[in-house]
Every structure is written in C-alpha cells, then in structure tokens.
Amino acid sequence: MRGDIEMSSGKMASQACHASRLSMMRYLQKHPERAEEFLLKNSCGSMVVLKGKKESDLLNAYEQAKSLGFPCAKFEDSGHIHGSDFDGSPILTAVAFGPASKESMRSFTKKFQVMK
C-alpha cells in the first residue's frame, strides 16, 4: 500500500483486496489446477499488508517481482473522489504479490513496513 496518500481504513482495505484479487487471478491463469486446492482449503496462505513510503517504492518492488517471475499486480483507483489525493484521475494505490512463500518474496518486500 502507498503510505504517501491519504486513504481511510476502508479505502485502504478495498484497494488491498483489489490488488490481491488481481494477483491471484493472474496466478490461477497460469496454474488453473491449483484453484480447487485453494477453494477446498478455503485459503491460499497468509496475507500481509505492507506499506511503502512512496509510489516509486511500490513500482520498483513490482518490477523486481515481475522480472523474477512472481505473480503480481498493480491496482489503480480511478473515478473516485476521496480525501485530498483522489480527484477521479487514475492513481496507483496498491501492488500485490503471490501466492508465494514469505521467504521467496523477501528480496523485494524487506523494505516495507507492516500496516498498523
């Protein structure tokens, strides 16, 4: 999640969900055989929401993950007016990675802080 834009906790949660869903959908496009496994377990593993200081931090991590072959997604909000940072124009709010193990993603997530 971007830490440099103003979002309510509800807005932040929805943006994280959008990005996470896109990353999972991209993963399942390449690995459709895993869909039933995730559904039967009612889980695809743990999820953690992390905060980057600025947009470039998220974009750099996204590009690194993509170059390493990780499932990932960027999410841009658009058309919504919300607080001082959302004027209806497209704005990058979140990136998501995985499903993948925490350890395998550490090289591009270690600079982020856990959201509180």
C-alpha positions in Angstrom: 0.0 0.0 0.0 1.1 3.5 -0.6 2.0 5.4 2.5 2.2 8.8 0.8 -1.5 9.2 0.0 -4.5 9.8 2.3 -6.9 6.9 2.5 -9.5 5.9 5.1 -9.0 2.4 6.5 -12.0 1.2 4.4 -10.5 2.6 1.3 -7.2 1.1 2.1 -8.8 -2.3 2.7 -10.6 -2.2 -0.6 -7.5 -1.2 -2.6 -5.5 -4.1 -1.0 -8.3 -6.5 -1.9 -8.4 -5.3 -5.5 -4.7 -5.8 -5.9 -4.6 -9.1 -4.1 -7.5 -10.5 -6.2 -5.8 -9.5 -9.4 -2.5 -11.2 -8.4 -4.4 -14.4 -7.5 -6.3 -14.3 -10.8 -3.1 -14.0 -12.7 -1.6 -16.9 -10.8 -4.6 -19.1 -11.5 -4.5 -18.2 -15.2 -1.1 -19.9 -15.2 -1.9 -22.6 -12.7 -5.6 -23.5 -13.0 -5.1 -26.9 -11.4 -4.5 -25.1 -8.1 -7.9 -23.4 -7.9 -9.7 -26.4 -6.4 -7.0 -26.9 -3.8 -7.3 -23.2 -2.7 -11.1 -23.5 -2.6 -11.1 -26.8 -0.6 -8.7 -25.4 2.0 -10.6 -22.1 2.0 -7.1 -20.5 1.9 -4.2 -19.7 -0.3 -1.9 -19.0 2.6 -1.3 -16.0 4.8 -1.8 -12.4 3.7 0.1 -9.4 5.0 -0.5 -5.8 4.2 2.7 -3.8 3.9 3.3 0.0 3.4 5.7 1.6 1.1 6.8 5.2 1.7 6.0 6.4 -1.9 4.7 5.2 -5.3 8.2 4.5 -6.6 8.8 2.0 -3.8 5.8 0.0 -4.9 6.7 0.3 -8.6 10.3 -0.9 -8.0 9.1 -3.9 -6.0 6.5 -4.7 -8.7 9.1 -4.6 -11.5 11.5 -6.7 -9.5 8.9 -9.3 -8.7 7.7 -9.4 -12.3 11.3 -9.9 -13.6 11.7 -12.8 -11.2 8.5 -14.4 -12.4 6.3 -13.9 -9.3 2.6 -13.5 -9.7 1.9 -9.8 -9.1 -0.5 -7.0 -9.9 -0.7 -3.2 -9.7 -4.0 -1.6 -8.9 -5.0 1.9 -9.9 -8.1 3.6 -8.5 -9.9 5.9 -10.8 -13.2 7.7 -11.0 -13.5 8.2 -7.2 -13.3 11.4 -5.2 -11.9 10.6 -1.7 -9.9 12.8 0.5 -7.2 15.2 -0.9 -5.4 12.6 -3.1 -8.3 11.2 -5.1 -9.7 13.6 -7.7 -11.1 11.0 -10.0 -7.9 10.6 -12.0 -6.1 7.2 -12.1 -3.8 6.8 -9.1 -1.7 3.8 -8.1 -2.8 2.7 -4.7 -1.5 -0.8 -4.2 0.5 -3.7 -5.6 0.2 -7.3 -4.6 2.5 -10.4 -4.8 1.8 -14.0 -4.7 0.7 -16.5 -3.9 4.3 -17.3 -2.9 6.2 -18.0 0.2 7.2 -15.1 2.5 10.9 -16.2 2.2 10.9 -16.2 -1.6 9.5 -12.6 -1.7 11.8 -11.2 0.9 14.2 -9.7 -1.6 11.7 -7.2 -2.8 9.4 -6.8 0.3 12.0 -6.3 3.0 12.0 -2.5 2.8 8.2 -2.3 3.5 6.6 -1.9 7.0 3.7 -3.9 8.2 0.5 -1.8 8.2 -0.9 -1.0 11.6 
